[in-house]
Amino acid sequence: MTLKKEYITVLHFARWYPNRYDPMYGLFIQRHAEAVALYGEVGVVYVHATTDPLIPKRMEVCYHLENGVHTVRVYYPVSRCKPKQIGQLTGMIRFYKACNLGRKRIAREMGKPDVVHLHILTRMGIWGLYYKWIHQTPFVISEHWSRYLDRTGSYQGWLRKYFTRMVVKNASYVTTVTQNLAEAMQHHGLTGVPYQVLPNIVDPVFFNPPLINSKTSNLKTFIHVSCFEDKSKNISGLLRAVKLLFEKRNDFKVVLVGNGMDFDKMKNYAIELKLNGKQVEFTGLLQGEELVTQMSQADMLLVTSHYENLPVVILESFVLGIPVLATHVGGIAEIVDPSNGLLIPPGDENELVARMDDFLSGVLKFDSEMIKANSRLHYTPQTIGQQLIDLYRKTLMRNDVD
């Protein structure tokens, strides 16, 4: 199918984005940019501070055309200046110099943008204000960070709050992945601008999964997919619950997919709990068809987070027809209902054990085909890309009126 180009040029400044050190970092932002590229011209600027000794003393500017997106990644050395305050100031200066190099490189490919799209505040806010005040180019914001949620308590500092309010008031629109996050931001005084909920995109490979003749095991399989950061994802609590359930029955297994800062710690914790490799499997990072194949063999997804916005893995599970057992945090309740899953209180390991037990016993039942059918129209690149183009059109219309 040939999609009509709208000839809107959009420049994204992304605080998170896949890079040479982490291919999963901000992957959902990359998917949004690629979805817009189905209809218009798109550029992305991403900068990354690193201690890599192979990076030149100044900046390394890397340009690629990736799935129709003009992409510039600028790598620069972390400041080692002392004292700490001087180091922070030097790091900030390098950050903005890197951004400036990136935007100039993008301009050589696509000229002046019609709209600027900021992903993740607060630092990137300066570029929204710059383009609006200097070039009369409107900007929109997409916020993905859970720091605005009360449970995290990480939205701190009067200067950050003052500058964030100023940036938001000058934006044309703010998008969030959930209504819950939008309300949390508004609770912090980030008002005076329309908000719109914009879902994440499910990788197209999930819509056409590889054919699997049969599951590799007769056991029921629970799967958990995350970045292995235990503070938020509560993988340790999941392992304790699994240990309790294995003391009652052994007709299931648990597969944990992903990698991250606590991966080795969680593997060692499973050994400490005397969970063997047949009971709990750690696959490491899986992507693309490997991830789809692994998830397709699961019977239920487990999300045990202490706090979240809306993990894209839940959407991926729904597209595959897999029900979800998740904690009632963030915006998860906005899409999980009795037809596709069950919500439990965060941190309640006994409740987690009981509901997993109910699923294994057939007390909890779900219609896989219905889950699949109800989700497949909502999270495609075409659907979200068109929503973004419509948002940019409204932004340009508001700018003309102003």
N, C-alpha and C positions, 0 to 999 in steps of 0.2 A: 504494500500500500504506500503510495506517495503522499506525504503530508505537505500541506500548503505552508510555505514560509511566510511569516508575518513581517519580516524585515524590521523587527525591533532589535536593536543591539543592546545587550545587557552585560555590564561588567560586575562580576562577583568578587568581593573581598572576603576570603574564607579564613577564619581563625583556626579551623580544623580542616584537614584535607589529606587524602592518602599521599604518602611520600615514600622516599627510598628507605626510610627507617621503619615505617609502619604502614603497610598497604591497606589497613582497615580503618585508620584514623580519619574520622569525618567522612566515611564512605557514603553516608546518606546525603551529604552536601554535593558530592560528586554526581550522584544519581539525579539530584534536582537540576544541576547545571546541564547534564546530558539530556534531560527531558526537555528543557527549554530549547536546546539546540535542534530539536526536531522541528521547531517552528520559527526560530529566529537565529541571530548570530550572538554567540556567547563567548566571553572571556573570563578566566579565573586567575586571580592573584593570590598566592599562598606563600608565606615566608616562614622559615624554620630556623631557630637557633640550635646550634649543635656543638658538641665537644669533639666531633670527628676531626682528627689531625690531618686528614686528607683535604679538608675544605680550605681554600685559600684564605689568607689573613683578612681579606676584605669580604667580597661577596661572590657567590657562584650563581649565575642566572641561567636557568634551564627552561627552554621553551619547547613544547610539543603540541601537536594537534591531536587530541585524544577524543575519539568518538564524536568528532565535530566541534569540540570545545577547544578554543585557544587557551592553553594552560601554561602559566609561568610559575615555577617554583624557585624561590630565591633562598639559598642556604647561606647562613652567616655564622661566624664564631660567637659563642657565648662570651660575654664580658667577664674578665677575671680581675677587674680593677678593684682595689681596696681603698677605703673601707666599703662596707656593704652599700651605703647610699650612693656612692660614686659608681659602683658597679651596676646598680639598678638604673641610674640615669643613663649610663653609657649603653646599657642593654636596650633601653627605650629608644635612644637615638638611632642605634643600629637597626632596630625593628622598623622604624618609619623610613629610614634610608632604603632598606630592603624593599618595603612596600612601594616606595617611589620608583625604584628601578623596575620593579615588576609591572607597575601600571604604564610606565613609559614603553616597556617592551611590548605590552599588549596593544598599545595605541598604534604601533607600527603595523599591526595586523588588521585591526578593525576600526581605527579612528576613534572619534569621540562617542561615548555611549549615549543612548537615549535614557537609560535608567541604570542606576547603581544599586546593587543588591548586597547588603552586608549580612554576613553570617557570624553570629556570636559577638556580643558586646563584651568589654567596653572599648578596648583599644581600637577596633576597627571603626568606631564611631567617627573618628577624626576625618576619615575619607568620605563619609556621607556628608558631613558638614562642608568639607572642602569643595566637593562637586556641586552641592546646592548653592553655597554662597559665592563661589568663584565662577562656576560654569553654568549656573542656573539649571543643573541637572537634578531631577528628583531622585530620592532613594527610598528603598524599602528595607526592612530588617526581618531576618528570620532568626529567632532565638531557639536554641536547642538545649541550653544548659539548665540543669536541675538546681543550680545554686539559689534560685529565687524561691524555692520551696522551703517552708518553715523547718522541715525536718533536717535540712542540710545546714542551715545557719551560716552559710558561707557568703551571703551577699552583705558585705561589710565595708565600712570606710566612707566618711562623708564626701571625700573628693570623688570616689567612684560613683556614689549615688547621685551627686550633683551633676556630674558630666553625663551619666547615663540618662537622667531625666531630660537634660538638654537635647541629647541626640534623639531620643524617642519623640519628643515634642516636634522636632523638625522633620521627622520621617513622614512619608505619605501613608504607609501601612506597616503593621507589624504582624508577622505570621508566627504561629507557634504550632507545635506538633499536637498539642492537646488544649482543650478549654481550661483544664486544670492549671497548666502553666501560664496561660493568658491571665487568669484570675490572680495567680500568685504575683505576676509582674505588676498588675494594676493595684494590688494591695500595697505594693512598695512605692506607689505614687507615679508609676510609669503610665501616665494617662494622656489624654488630649489627642489621641490618634486612633483610627479604627484598627481593630484586631481581626484576624482571620485564621481559623484553624486550617492547617495544610498538612495532610498526612505524609509520612515517608513513603518511598517507592520500594516496591518489591522487585528484586532483580528478575528480569524476564526469564532467566533459566528456570525459575520456580514454576512458571506457567506451563512449561513443557519439560517435566522431569524425565530423566532416563527411565526406560522400562525396566521394572524389576520383576522377575518371574515369581519369586517368593522371598519371604524374609529369611535371613540367615540363621534365625533362631526361633524356636517355638515359644520362648519366653516373652511375656509382655515387656515392652521397652519404654522406659521413661527417658527423655532427653533434656539436657540443659545446655544452652548455648550462650556464652557471654565472653566478656573481656577479662575474666578472672581477676577482678578487683573485689576482694572479699568484703571490704567496708560497706559497699553499696549492694553488691550482688548476693551477699550472705550465702556463699557456697559452703562455708563451714557448717551453717545451720542445716543446709540441705543434706550434707553428709551424715550429720548426727541423726536426722530423721530417717534416712535410708538405713542406717545401722539398726535403729529401733524396729523398723519394718522387717528387716531380715531376721530379727529374733522371733518374729511371728510367722513368716512365710518365706518361701524361696522361689516363687514362680515368676520372678521378674528380674530385670537388670536395669542398670542406669548408665547412660552414656553422657559424658561431659565433654563438650566440644568448645575449643577456644584456647587462647593463650593470653598471657598477661603477667602483671607484676607478682601475683600470688599463685601462679600455676604450680611451681615446685612445692610451695608451702602446702597447697591443697592436696597434692599427690602424697606428700609425707603425712598429712593429717589423716588421709584415708587409710594409710598403712598403720598409723597409730590406733585407728578405730578397728583394725583387723578386718578391713574390707578388702577382699582379694580382687584380682583382675577380671575374674569371671562375673563378679557382682557389680563392680564399678569400673568402667573403662574410660580412660583419659585419651582422647584422640589427638589432642593438640589442635592447631589452627587448621580449619578446612574452609575452602572457598569454592565458589562456582558449583560445578556438577558434583564434586566430591561432597560438598555440604548438603546439596539437595538429595543425593543418594543416601547419605547417612540419616537425614531427617525423615526421608520417605519411609524408612524402616521403623520409625518410632510410632508408638501408640498414643503418647501424651507428652506435651511440652511442660516442663516445670520452670517457673519463674519465681524465685524466692527473695526478691530484692527488698531491702529496707526502704529504699526510695528509688524512684524512676520517673521518667517522663512517659514515653511509650516505646518499649523496645521493638525494633523492626522485626526481630525474630518471631514475635507474636503474629504479625501480619504474614510473615513467610509460612508459619505453621498453618494459618487459616487457609492460605492459597493451596496448601497441600492436603487440606481436609483434616488436620490434626487438632484435637481439642487442647485447651490450655488450663492448667492449674496454676494460678498466679496469686501473689499477694495484692491486697487492695491498697495500692499506693499510686501516687501520681495520676496519670490519665488512663491507666489500664482499664478502670471500670467503664470508661467511655466506649470501649469496643468489646469487652468480655461480658457475656450474659449467659443465662442458662442454656441457650442453644449451642454455644460453642466452647463453654468452659465453666470454671468455678473460681470464685475469689475467696481467699482466706486472709485473716489478719496477719500483718507482717510480724515476723519473729515467733509465731506460734507453731513450734515444731510438732507438738502433739496433734494439732489440727491438720497439719500437713500429712502426718502419718495416717491419720484417720481417713482423710479424703483419698489418698493414694490407695489405701486398703479398700475403700468403697469402689474405686475404679476397677481394681483387680478382681473384685468379687462380683462385678456386674451391677452393683447398685447405682453407680453413675454410668449413664449411657449417652452417647452422642451420635448424631447422623453425620458421618464424614462427608458424604456427597453434598449435603445441604450446607455444611460449613464452607466447603470449597466453592459452591455456586454463589453463596452470598457475599463472598469476598473478592472474587476475581475481577469484578468490574471497577473496583475502587482504587486499586494501588498500582496501576500500570503506568509506565512512563508517559504514554499518550494522554491518559486522564489527568495526571498531575501536571504535565507540561502545559496542557491547555488551560488548567486553572491558573498557572503562573502567568501565562501570556495574557489572560483576562485581567489579572491583577496589575500587570504592567500597563495595560491599556487604561484601566481606571486611574492609575497613578499619573499617566501623561495627561489625561483629561482634567484631573484635579489641578495639575501644575499649570495647564492652560488657563483655567478659571482664576487661579491665584495670581 
